[in-house]
Amino acid sequence: MKFLLEHRNDGTASASPYRVVEQDGGELAWVNRFLDRQRVRGLNELSLRAYGHLLLHFIRWWAQQPGVDVMRPDAPAFTETMLVDYVRAQREELPKLSPETINSRSAMLRRLFRFHFQVEMPHGPYRLQRVWGASPGGRYRRGKSAVAADLRLKVPPRVIEPLSVEQVERFWSSFRTARDLAIVGLLLLNGLRSCEVLALQLEDLLLSEAQLRVRGKGGKVRMMPLPPETIRLLDCYLKAERPLTNAAQVFVSLKGKARGKPMTKAGWRSLFRHHRAMTTIHKANPHRFRHTFGGDMIRAGVSLPALQRLMGHANIETTLLYIQISPQDVYEEYARAVAKQTAPARIAQP
């Protein structure tokens, strides 16, 4: 039995357009009811697609297990012990999966179980129990039982790797059209996400006010300042390059059969893939430019709350990732501190 993730537009507004189906077209009803619930919650299509792929991977694995009926799962079969087997199978996959990917799939299954059975997934026998209790002095001693192990894999610290000045200059100089230069400018000088750039509409460009309206994750809207360089590139693109079209999106195709139609994700990927090959800067993907923006802003002295708002982060912990101190930064801070400490004290004049 083979399962697929299909995109269908024939459903109601409350139904997820992404459906987990059998190869013959029959739906996996209990999984799709979960996706429909997420659509009712207001998740956008990109999130529904991501949810669908997470669930599809599990369904394909589970369908291969002996004695399992994925069409009508029961609680005894859908347990945390099964989840342990699923995690173990993923760790043996090649190419090797990241801990974040495995953790995301595990978390999604817990949510699916809670939705379908209306209870939390029961604990399996693999869990380790440790006994802790508070001592009179405030220190912890053995005494009270608590769960000490979970299925979340240890995730290595995330390292933000921005592009160097030389890499940015070389990649930037490989573009020839104002459209493409404006796209890179919005990534590098404004720190936008790829989806945010593609979603920009003409009404979002407030060039006379040097501002930009950005629709971020979760439908959140934020206003951003536009630097003069980006304004110049956008103005040049709109006046000299953008074809006459009724498309509301800012960025459209400039040539070919798709001329005047909104730029697609495939076209976006092709654009950056071509310029990575041309410049041999293989790390120059759109999100790397966003990382470069975040690092530049921190070095320029922008406060964390301000940077969080500029980048549209829901949690400031994400913004904190951009505070990475290099050896040169440490030396400069040390030199400034020493100079301040050794400077002769000023004698107040009478």
C-alpha positions as CSV (number, residue, x, y, z in Angstrom):
1,M,0.0,0.0,0.0
2,K,1.5,3.3,-1.1
3,F,0.6,6.7,0.3
4,L,1.0,10.2,-1.2
5,L,0.5,13.8,-0.2
6,E,-1.8,15.5,-2.7
7,H,-2.8,19.1,-3.2
8,R,-6.5,19.5,-3.9
9,N,-8.5,22.6,-4.5
10,D,-12.0,21.0,-4.6
11,G,-12.6,21.0,-0.9
12,T,-14.4,23.5,1.4
13,A,-12.7,26.5,2.9
14,S,-12.4,24.6,6.2
15,A,-10.7,21.6,4.6
16,S,-6.9,21.4,4.3
17,P,-5.9,21.5,0.6
18,Y,-3.2,19.0,1.4
19,R,-4.5,15.4,1.8
20,V,-2.7,12.1,2.7
21,V,-4.1,9.6,0.2
22,E,-3.6,6.1,-1.1
23,Q,-2.1,5.6,-4.5
24,D,-5.6,4.9,-5.9
25,G,-6.9,8.2,-4.5
26,G,-8.6,7.0,-1.4
27,E,-8.1,9.3,1.6
28,L,-6.6,8.4,5.0
29,A,-9.5,10.0,6.8
30,W,-8.3,10.0,10.4
31,V,-5.0,11.8,9.4
32,N,-6.8,14.3,7.1
33,R,-9.3,15.2,9.9
34,F,-6.2,16.3,11.9
35,L,-5.0,18.4,8.9
36,D,-8.5,19.9,8.5
37,R,-8.4,20.9,12.2
38,Q,-5.2,22.8,11.6
39,R,-6.8,24.6,8.7
40,V,-9.7,25.7,10.9
41,R,-7.0,27.0,13.4
42,G,-5.8,29.3,10.7
43,L,-2.6,27.6,9.5
44,N,-1.4,28.8,6.1
45,E,-0.8,26.4,3.2
46,L,2.9,26.3,3.7
47,S,2.5,25.0,7.3
48,L,-0.2,22.5,6.2
49,R,2.1,21.2,3.6
50,A,4.9,20.8,6.2
51,Y,2.5,19.0,8.5
52,G,1.4,16.7,5.7
53,H,5.0,15.7,4.9
54,L,5.8,15.0,8.5
55,L,2.7,12.7,8.8
56,L,3.3,11.1,5.4
57,H,6.8,9.9,6.4
58,F,5.3,8.2,9.5
59,I,2.4,6.7,7.7
60,R,4.7,5.2,5.1
61,W,6.9,3.7,7.8
62,W,4.0,2.4,9.9
63,A,2.3,0.8,7.0
64,Q,5.3,-1.5,6.6
65,Q,5.1,-2.8,10.2
66,P,3.5,-6.2,10.7
67,G,0.0,-6.4,12.0
68,V,-0.7,-2.7,11.6
69,D,-3.9,-1.3,9.9
70,V,-3.1,2.4,9.2
71,M,-6.6,2.9,7.9
72,R,-8.1,2.3,11.3
73,P,-5.5,2.6,14.1
74,D,-6.3,1.6,17.6
75,A,-4.7,2.8,20.8
76,P,-2.9,-0.4,21.7
77,A,-1.0,-0.3,18.4
78,F,-0.4,3.5,18.5
79,T,1.8,3.7,21.6
80,E,4.9,5.4,22.7
81,T,6.7,2.1,22.3
82,M,5.9,2.3,18.6
83,L,7.3,5.9,18.7
84,V,10.6,4.5,20.0
85,D,10.8,2.1,17.1
86,Y,10.0,5.0,14.7
87,V,12.8,7.1,16.1
88,R,15.2,4.2,16.0
89,A,14.4,3.6,12.4
90,Q,15.0,7.2,11.5
91,R,18.4,7.2,13.2
92,E,19.4,4.4,10.9
93,E,18.3,6.2,7.7
94,L,20.8,7.3,5.1
95,P,21.5,10.1,4.5
96,K,21.6,10.8,8.2
97,L,18.7,12.9,9.5
98,S,19.2,15.9,11.7
99,P,17.9,15.7,15.3
100,E,15.6,18.6,14.6
101,T,13.8,16.7,11.9
102,I,13.3,13.6,14.1
103,N,12.1,15.7,17.0
104,S,9.6,17.5,14.7
105,R,8.2,14.2,13.5
106,S,7.9,12.9,17.1
107,A,6.2,16.0,18.3
108,M,3.7,15.8,15.4
109,L,2.8,12.2,16.2
110,R,2.1,13.2,19.8
111,R,-0.3,15.9,18.6
112,L,-1.9,13.5,16.2
113,F,-2.4,10.9,18.9
114,R,-3.9,13.5,21.3
115,F,-6.3,14.7,18.5
116,H,-7.4,11.2,17.5
117,F,-7.7,9.5,20.9
118,Q,-8.4,12.6,23.0
119,V,-5.7,11.6,25.5
120,E,-2.0,12.0,25.8
121,M,0.2,9.2,24.4
122,P,0.9,6.7,27.2
123,H,4.4,6.4,28.6
124,G,6.3,3.4,27.4
125,P,8.4,1.0,29.6
126,Y,11.6,2.5,28.2
127,R,11.3,5.6,30.4
128,L,13.9,6.1,33.1
129,Q,12.7,7.1,36.5
130,R,14.9,9.0,39.0
131,V,14.0,10.0,42.5
132,W,14.6,13.5,43.7
133,G,13.5,15.6,46.6
134,A,14.3,19.0,48.2
135,S,16.6,19.0,51.2
136,P,16.1,21.6,54.0
137,G,19.1,23.5,52.7
138,G,17.5,23.9,49.3
139,R,19.7,21.3,47.6
140,Y,18.2,18.3,45.9
141,R,18.3,14.8,47.2
142,R,16.7,11.5,46.3
143,G,13.1,11.1,47.4
144,K,10.5,12.2,44.9
145,S,9.9,10.3,41.6
146,A,10.1,12.3,38.4
147,V,10.5,11.4,34.7
148,A,14.1,11.9,33.7
149,A,14.2,10.7,30.1
150,D,12.2,11.6,26.9
151,L,12.4,10.8,23.2
152,R,13.7,14.2,22.2
153,L,17.2,13.8,20.7
154,K,19.9,16.1,21.8
155,V,20.3,18.9,19.4
156,P,23.8,20.4,18.9
157,P,24.0,24.2,19.4
158,R,22.9,26.0,16.3
159,V,25.7,28.1,14.7
160,I,24.8,31.1,12.5
161,E,27.2,31.4,9.6
162,P,26.9,34.7,7.8
163,L,28.6,35.4,4.5
164,S,31.8,37.3,4.4
165,V,32.0,40.8,2.9
166,E,34.0,39.4,-0.1
167,Q,31.4,36.7,-0.7
168,V,28.5,39.2,-0.6
169,E,30.3,41.5,-3.0
170,R,31.0,38.7,-5.5
171,F,27.5,37.3,-5.3
172,W,25.9,40.7,-5.6
173,S,28.0,41.6,-8.6
174,S,26.8,38.5,-10.5
175,F,23.2,39.9,-10.9
176,R,22.3,42.1,-13.8
177,T,18.6,43.0,-13.5
178,A,17.2,45.6,-11.1
179,R,14.6,42.9,-10.1
180,D,17.2,40.4,-9.0
181,L,19.3,43.1,-7.3
182,A,16.2,44.3,-5.4
183,I,15.5,40.8,-4.2
184,V,19.0,40.4,-2.9
185,G,18.7,43.8,-1.3
186,L,15.6,42.9,0.6
187,L,17.3,39.8,1.9
188,L,20.6,41.4,2.8
189,L,19.6,44.9,3.8
190,N,16.2,44.1,5.4
191,G,16.6,40.5,6.5
192,L,13.4,39.2,4.9
193,R,12.5,35.6,4.6
194,S,12.2,34.1,1.1
195,C,8.4,33.6,1.5
196,E,8.1,37.2,2.7
197,V,9.8,38.5,-0.5
198,L,7.6,36.4,-2.7
199,A,4.5,37.5,-0.9
200,L,5.2,41.2,-1.2
201,Q,2.4,43.1,-3.1
202,L,2.5,46.5,-4.7
203,E,0.4,48.0,-2.0
204,D,3.1,46.9,0.6
205,L,5.7,49.2,-1.0
206,L,5.5,52.7,0.7
207,L,8.5,54.1,-1.1
208,S,7.6,57.7,-0.5
209,E,7.6,57.0,3.2
210,A,10.7,54.7,3.0
211,Q,8.7,51.9,4.5
212,L,7.8,48.3,3.7
213,R,4.8,46.3,4.9
214,V,5.9,42.7,5.5
215,R,3.5,39.7,6.0
216,G,5.4,37.3,8.2
217,K,4.8,33.9,9.7
218,G,1.4,33.3,11.2
219,G,-0.1,36.2,9.2
220,K,1.7,38.7,11.4
221,V,2.3,42.1,9.8
222,R,5.3,44.3,10.6
223,M,6.5,47.6,9.2
224,M,10.1,48.0,8.2
225,P,12.3,50.9,7.1
226,L,13.7,50.8,3.6
227,P,17.3,52.0,3.0
228,P,17.9,54.3,0.1
229,E,19.7,51.7,-1.9
230,T,16.7,49.3,-1.8
231,I,14.3,52.1,-2.7
232,R,16.5,53.0,-5.7
233,L,16.5,49.3,-6.9
234,L,12.8,48.8,-6.4
235,D,12.0,52.1,-8.2
236,C,14.2,51.2,-11.1
237,Y,12.6,47.7,-11.4
238,L,9.0,49.0,-11.2
239,K,9.6,51.8,-13.8
240,A,11.9,50.1,-16.3
241,E,11.7,46.3,-16.0
242,R,8.4,45.1,-14.6
243,P,6.1,44.0,-17.4
244,L,2.6,45.4,-17.7
245,T,0.5,42.9,-15.7
246,N,-2.5,42.8,-13.4
247,A,-0.5,40.7,-10.9
248,A,-0.6,42.1,-7.4
249,Q,2.7,40.6,-6.4
250,V,5.8,42.9,-6.7
251,F,8.1,40.3,-8.3
252,V,7.0,38.7,-11.5
253,S,8.8,36.8,-14.3
254,L,10.5,39.0,-16.8
255,K,10.6,36.7,-19.9
256,G,9.3,33.5,-21.4
257,K,5.8,32.1,-21.3
258,A,5.4,33.1,-17.6
259,R,6.3,36.8,-18.4
260,G,4.2,39.0,-16.1
261,K,3.1,36.2,-13.8
262,P,4.1,36.1,-10.1
263,M,7.5,34.7,-9.5
264,T,7.2,31.1,-8.3
265,K,9.2,29.2,-5.6
266,A,10.7,27.0,-8.4
267,G,11.8,30.2,-10.2
268,W,13.2,31.6,-7.0
269,R,15.2,28.4,-6.3
270,S,16.5,28.3,-9.9
271,L,17.6,32.0,-9.7
272,F,19.8,31.4,-6.7
273,R,21.0,28.0,-7.9
274,H,22.3,29.6,-11.1
275,H,24.1,32.4,-9.3
276,R,25.7,30.0,-6.8
277,A,27.1,28.0,-9.6
278,M,28.3,31.1,-11.4
279,T,30.1,32.5,-8.4
280,T,31.0,29.2,-6.7
281,I,29.7,30.5,-3.4
282,H,27.8,27.4,-2.5
283,K,26.5,28.8,0.8
284,A,24.8,31.8,-0.8
285,N,21.2,30.7,-0.2
286,P,18.5,33.3,0.6
287,H,18.4,32.4,4.3
288,R,22.1,32.9,4.6
289,F,21.6,36.5,3.5
290,R,19.1,36.9,6.3
291,H,21.7,35.5,8.7
292,T,24.2,38.0,7.4
293,F,21.7,40.9,8.0
294,G,21.2,39.8,11.6
295,G,24.9,39.6,12.3
296,D,25.5,43.0,10.7
297,M,22.8,44.6,12.7
298,I,24.2,43.2,16.0
299,R,27.7,44.4,15.1
300,A,26.2,47.8,14.3
301,G,24.8,48.1,17.8
302,V,21.1,47.4,17.2
303,S,19.4,46.2,20.4
304,L,18.0,42.7,20.6
305,P,14.3,43.9,21.0
306,A,14.7,46.1,17.9
307,L,16.4,43.3,15.9
308,Q,13.6,40.8,17.0
309,R,11.0,43.2,15.6
310,L,13.0,43.8,12.4
311,M,13.4,40.1,11.7
312,G,9.9,39.1,12.8
313,H,11.0,36.5,15.4
314,A,8.3,35.3,17.7
315,N,10.8,34.5,20.5
316,I,13.8,36.6,21.5
317,E,15.8,33.3,22.0
318,T,15.9,33.0,18.2
319,T,17.4,36.5,18.0
320,L,20.0,35.7,20.6
321,L,21.5,33.2,18.1
322,Y,23.0,36.2,16.2
323,I,25.1,37.2,19.2
324,Q,28.3,35.3,18.3
325,I,31.5,36.7,19.5
326,S,34.5,36.0,17.3
327,P,38.1,36.1,18.6
328,Q,38.6,39.5,16.9
329,D,35.5,40.9,18.7
330,V,36.8,39.6,22.0
331,Y,40.2,41.3,21.4
332,E,38.5,44.7,20.5
333,E,36.3,44.6,23.5
334,Y,39.3,43.8,25.7
335,A,41.4,46.6,24.2
336,R,38.6,49.1,24.8
337,A,38.1,48.0,28.4
338,V,41.9,48.2,29.1
339,A,42.1,51.6,27.5
340,K,39.2,52.8,29.7
341,Q,40.8,51.4,32.9
342,T,44.3,52.8,32.2
343,A,43.2,56.2,31.1
344,P,44.4,59.0,33.5
345,A,41.7,60.3,35.7
346,R,40.5,63.7,34.9
347,I,41.1,66.3,37.5
348,A,38.1,68.6,38.0
349,Q,38.9,72.2,37.4
350,P,38.0,74.6,40.2
